[in-house]
Amino acid sequence: MEIISFKFENSSFEIHVRFSATGFKQDDRDIKSHVRELSISILKAATGLRYFLKGNTYIKYEEDNSVYCSFDLD
């Protein structure tokens, strides 16, 4: 998996990741869960705090095996 971009502002977090061909074969629920855990890890490393993230947007781009997710901090 490769992180294409991420953005953290006030109470929201956005991330765009590209999966390998084999990793992208998971169902959407598993992909969302994986990206949420990755996002929590990034935020914890950056701020030292553990956040609870509520999913807001999920867009799957099959042409390049990428996923865009946005979360609200809960």
C-alpha positions, 0 to 999 in steps of 0.5 A: 500500500502507498499513501498518495496524500493525507490532510488533517485540519481541525476536526477532519482527516482525509487520506488517499491510498493506492493498494497493490493488485492483491490487496485491493481484492478485499471487500469494501468493509475490510478496505475501510477498516484497514484505511481507518486503522492506518489513519489512526496510526498516522494521527497518533504518530503526528500528534501523540493522541489516539483519535476515534474516526467516524467515516464520512466519505469512501470512494474506490477508484478501480482504474488505479487501485486507490481509495479516498476516505475522509473522516470526522474526528469523534 
